[in-house]
Every structure is written in structure tokens, then in C-alpha cells.
Amino acid sequence: MGSIFGSDIDNPGLAFSSRYNHPAPSEPLTAREAQVFQLLGKGMTNREIAAELAISISTAETHRRNIARKFGFSGSKLIHVASLSC
């Protein structure tokens, strides 16, 4: 699967691809954060992500906050960048 993380979304610690003009995360995403990031890019809400990954909504929200912290932005900018990974 081609994504901004490389060819294997399930591999933790993958680097952000330089082919996009967006900053790399300050530290690598975990495997679960990468999954959440991909689902954000598909337009899923925290509630939908939680159901898809069989985690609590609170845990999905925590992953999203961690992703936002690592990228240095949140909200629509984070979702836009995530959508490029799909």
C-alpha cells in the first residue's frame, strides 16, 4: 500500500515521505497511531475509529492527540495531511 509512511502501514516507526510538502512528525508514529492516522484520512470520526479498531473512544482521542502533537498541527490540517495517505 503506498502511503506517506512507505509501503507498510503496519510497520511502526516509518518515516514521512519527502514526496509531500508537509512536515514530518517530530518522532515516528507507533503502529496504532499509523492505523488511526490512516482512518482519519478516510474521514472517520473518533467514534468510528474506536469501533473499527475495537478500542475505546477515549483511546482513539488519545492517539489522535499524540498524532497531532507529533505533526505539530491538528484539526482540518491534520485531516488534510492524513487524507493524502489514503
C-alpha positions in Angstrom: 0.0 0.0 0.0 1.5 3.4 -1.0 1.2 5.9 1.7 3.1 8.8 3.3 4.6 6.2 5.6 6.0 4.0 2.9 4.8 0.6 1.8 3.9 -1.0 5.1 1.4 0.9 7.3 1.7 -1.8 10.0 5.4 -1.2 10.4 6.0 1.1 13.4 8.5 3.9 13.1 8.1 4.5 9.4 9.4 7.9 8.1 7.2 10.5 6.5 7.7 10.6 2.7 9.5 13.6 1.3 7.3 13.5 -1.8 4.7 15.5 0.1 5.2 19.1 1.1 4.2 18.6 4.7 6.5 18.4 7.7 7.5 15.0 9.0 6.3 14.0 12.5 8.8 15.1 15.2 9.0 11.4 16.2 7.8 8.2 14.4 4.2 7.2 14.7 3.5 3.9 16.5 1.8 1.2 14.6 -1.5 2.0 16.2 -1.1 5.7 15.6 -0.4 5.0 11.9 -3.6 3.0 11.8 -5.6 5.8 13.4 -3.9 8.3 11.0 -4.9 6.3 8.0 -8.5 6.1 9.3 -8.6 9.8 9.9 -7.6 10.2 6.3 -10.6 8.2 5.2 -12.8 10.8 7.1 -13.6 8.6 10.1 -14.6 10.2 13.4 -13.0 9.2 16.7 -16.2 7.1 17.5 -15.9 5.3 14.1 -12.1 4.7 14.6 -12.8 3.3 18.0 -15.4 0.9 16.6 -13.1 -0.1 13.7 -10.1 -0.8 15.9 -12.1 -2.2 18.9 -10.7 0.5 21.3 -12.5 3.0 23.5 -13.3 6.4 22.1 -11.0 7.9 24.8 -8.1 5.8 23.4 -8.9 6.9 19.9 -8.9 10.5 21.1 -5.5 10.0 22.8 -4.0 8.5 19.6 -5.3 11.5 17.7 -3.8 14.0 20.2 -0.5 12.1 20.0 -0.5 12.3 16.2 -1.3 16.0 16.3 1.5 16.6 18.8 4.0 14.7 16.6 3.0 16.6 13.5 2.6 19.9 15.2 -0.9 20.7 14.0 -4.4 19.4 14.4 -7.9 19.8 13.2 -8.5 20.2 9.5 -4.8 20.5 8.7 -4.2 17.1 10.3 -7.1 15.5 8.5 -5.9 17.0 5.2 -2.5 15.5 5.6 -4.0 12.2 6.7 -6.2 12.2 3.6 -3.0 12.3 1.4 -2.0 8.9 2.9 -5.1 7.1 1.5 
